[in-house]
Amino acid sequence: MLSEQTLVSGIEHKVRKLIERNIFLSKENEELKLLLGKLSDEKSQISNELKQKKSEIFNYTIADTLEVELGVEEGRKKIDNLLVEIEKCIEVLSD
């Protein structure tokens, strides 16, 4: 009888340890999910900033190129004409 009680006691002890481990891992999992969410948001924000900066660099590059090739005033006129053409394209596409 003693050995059976020892076995049952050992099984109960192992079950308690497994329950404690499960609780610990569940808490850790929730914390990691929160961290993952924060990091995903941060990644999205950084990606958006990167796209914005690339766009700015592209715009500066175009402006510098037009300025060198055409001069400041002619470059501005060219950009204005391109903007008018883009707006016309948008209107055609939205109809």
Secondary structure, DSSP 8 states (H G I E B T S, - for coil): -HHHHHHHHHHHHHHHHHHHHHHHHHHHHHHHHHHHHHHHHHHHHHHHHHHHHHHHHHHHHHHHHHHHHH-HHHHHHHHHHHHHHHHHHHHHHH-
